[in-house]
Structures are given as structure tokens and as C-alpha cells.
Amino acid sequence: MTRSISILGATGSVGASTLDLIRRNRDAWRIVALTANCNAGELAALAREFEAEIAVVGDEACLPELRAALAGSAIEAAGGCQALCDAAGRPVDITIAAIVGCAGLRPTMTAICRGGAIALANKEALVSAGAVMTAAVAEHGATLLPVDSEHNAIFQCLQGGRIADVRSITLTASGGPLRTWSAERLARATPAQAVAHPNWDMGAKISVDSATMMNKGLEFIEAHHLFPVGLDALRIVVHPQSVVHSMVEYCDGSTLAQLGPSDMRVPIASCLAWPERMDTPCAPLDLAAIGSLTFEAPDEDRFPATRLARNAAHAGGAAPAVLNAANEVAVAAFLAGQIAFTRIAPVVEETLDRYAPSAPSTLDDVLAVDTEARSRAREVMETAAIG
């Protein structure tokens, strides 16, 4: 049976991994929409290869290039935020929501409001719009399938179990490429060093988030919304080998873990085939070759991001949206060489201290908080109040 799919963020790492799996089983899938921010050439090539119905660039300035690249084909070309939402609203069996950052929030919400299955790789959307998004999921009967390797691992460990029987959930963190660096050395970390993840092949923003441990902080908040066991039952442990992707402890003392290679095609395949399984080209896990698996507590003195995220989760309301927006601004500034690696977390913390809006109740509220928080974060970076 052929299934239909749209991929929001087709030229990113999750989009590429998804299309790699589809390419290996081409007759099983019909591609409806592929989107990208502004990589028109690559998007057009993918749209032609997979015979997509429509290709959309989020940056409307890139639309002429996309149209030129698709000239002579029957593939529609469109651009801009509304076009992204229109594409996300087209009926499909499953949507891959992989636009990086809060920019993916509105298209993801559009897909949720259409109902059906949404494989969520855009953790920032759920962090920012948590209660608004989960309410929309319930109202429209949508199914959220977690793509993040940690949340997909938890999702798999919960199959056949009951949330009421869960004692704790442990998210594992690789610790990133700078895990063993001293505080003094971290202050001199370059963008190239921060994105050089030892285990995972990811985009620049998420790689920096991994290096600061903010990625794990965002995943902590994401887990809070996906798996309602209570914040006090959520744990984070550093596991440098990235073999155990997360664990669920049940009330009888049993702990279930999901293990696998550090390859996003594993959790993506889990979502694409859910509730069944599908083959992947990933090499089998060789524990004898790996030799040992180690675990350690996070160091929140050198990497305070998990503490900031945990506090934001406990504060609730708009705090997670402010945290996420400030982090996106600070990470972009670091990648542009404007601030030091060790200033990312202080910018986020200072923004949270300065801006405490009321809890958002609609998508527009969330986006307004996001916009204002970005402005406040830029103000923080322009001052010398933090060192």
C-alpha cells in the first residue's frame, strides 16, 4: 500500500535521512510536499527526484530561483510563511516536521490541525507552544510521533506499558564535543569546534545546543509534554557513547532502555513504520566492539543550560518560550562570531530574568512572546551587564 508524506524541512539532516529511507523503498511512498528555507537548488532537485506535488521555500526571496529550477516540470512552486502552512495543510498520511527552531511552529500547528500523524523533529515548537500544541493535538485527533532519538526511545520503551506505572524517565546526553573542556577553554571555543559532534551528524544550531547542553534542556521540556509523568520524575544523565538513547523505570524496579546506533534513520524509521517496523541500512549494534558504556551526572557549573531549562519547565507559562527564543538568538550570535560560547547561557538567563510575560493561550500569543523575547535577548547582548 502506498502512503503519502510531506516533509517540512526536506534539505536538513532529518529531511535527508527521511528521504534516504524513502529512496530505498520508493514504491511505498507518494511525496506530496517538500519544503526548505532557501536552498532552492537542492529542494528542486529533491522535488524532481521524488516527483513531489509541490515544493515550497520559506524565504519568499528564493522563490524565483525555485521556479527557475522547476521549469518544465509539473511540480508547483511556492514561497513564504503562508505557503509553508498551505503545504503543511495538504492531506497526507504522515508529516515530518523538521523545520529548525520556532520558525517551524506555525506549519507544524497547521499539520496538527489537519489531524493524522505528525513525526515531530522540531523540539523548539513543542517547547515554545507546549500546552497550546498538546491541546490542538487532542482537539484534532492528531498523533505526535517523536523523532528525537531520546523521545523515540522513551516512546518505544512505553509500548505495552502504562504511564501510571512509570517511576522515572531518564534522558541520555552525549555531552557534546566540549564535554571534557575546562571553563577557561570553553570561553575560547570556536563555532567549528562546537559543531564537531563526536557521534551525531546534525545541523549547526542543534550541534551548538548539544555542546551547551541546551539541547538536553529543551528535550527535558519536550519530554514533560510528551510523557506526563511529572517534572520530578524526569532525569538527565550524560552517556558519551550515545548507545543507550533513553530509559524508562517502572514501579516494579524494571528499567527498559532502547539501544541503537547513532543514526537518525533509526528513530525516523520507527516513526515512518509505526506501529510496525521497517528495515534500515544501519549497521547492527556491536556491543563487544563498543566495549563499555559509561554514565555520569551533568556538570551544571560548566554547562548551566539544563538548570535553566529545568527552572523554565517548573515556572511554566511563557518561560519555556522565552528560554527557547533567547537561546536561538544567542546561538545565532555565537555562530556569527558575535559572542563567546560561554555567553550563550548567560544571555538566556538574563532574558528570562528581564522578561516574564503571562502564559500564552493561543498560537498568536506564543509567537508574540517569541518575537518580544528575541528582542529582549538582543538587548541583553548589546549591554555589558553580563560577562
Stockholm file with secondary structure:
# STOCKHOLM 1.0

chainA/1-387         MTRSISILGATGSVGASTLDLIRRNRDAWRIVALTANCNAGELAALAREFEAEIAVVGDEACLPELRAALAGSAIEAAGGCQALCDAAGRPVDITIAAIVGCAGLRPTMTAICRGGAIALANKEALVSAGAVMTAAVAEHGATLLPVDSEHNAIFQCLQGGRIADVRSITLTASGGPLRTWSAERLARATPAQAVAHPNWDMGAKISVDSATMMNKGLEFIEAHHLFPVGLDALRIVVHPQSVVHSMVEYCDGSTLAQLGPSDMRVPIASCLAWPERMDTPCAPLDLAAIGSLTFEAPDEDRFPATRLARNAAHAGGAAPAVLNAANEVAVAAFLAGQIAFTRIAPVVEETLDRYAPSAPSTLDDVLAVDTEARSRAREVMETAAIG
#=GR chainA/1-387 SS CCEEEEEETTTSHHHHHHHHHHHTTGGGEEEEEEEESSCHHHHHHHHHHHTCSEEEESSGGGHHHHHHHTTTSSCEEEESHHHHHHHHTSCCSEEEECCCSGGGHHHHHHHHHHCSEEEECCHHHHHHHHHHHHHHHHHHTCEEEECSHHHHHHHHHTTTSCGGGEEEEEEEECCCTTTTCCHHHHTTCCHHHHTCCSSCCCCHHHHHHHHHTHHHHHHHHHHHHHSCSCGGGEEEEECTTCCEEEEEEETTSCEEEEECCSCTHHHHHHHHHTTSCCCCCCCCCCHHHHCCCCCBCCCTTTCTHHHHHHHHHHHCTTHHHHHHHHHHHHHHHHHTTSSCGGGHHHHHHHHHHHCCCCCCCSHHHHHHHHHHHHHHHHHHHHSSSCC
#=GC SS_cons         CCEEEEEETTTSHHHHHHHHHHHTTGGGEEEEEEEESSCHHHHHHHHHHHTCSEEEESSGGGHHHHHHHTTTSSCEEEESHHHHHHHHTSCCSEEEECCCSGGGHHHHHHHHHHCSEEEECCHHHHHHHHHHHHHHHHHHTCEEEECSHHHHHHHHHTTTSCGGGEEEEEEEECCCTTTTCCHHHHTTCCHHHHTCCSSCCCCHHHHHHHHHTHHHHHHHHHHHHHSCSCGGGEEEEECTTCCEEEEEEETTSCEEEEECCSCTHHHHHHHHHTTSCCCCCCCCCCHHHHCCCCCBCCCTTTCTHHHHHHHHHHHCTTHHHHHHHHHHHHHHHHHTTSSCGGGHHHHHHHHHHHCCCCCCCSHHHHHHHHHHHHHHHHHHHHSSSCC
//
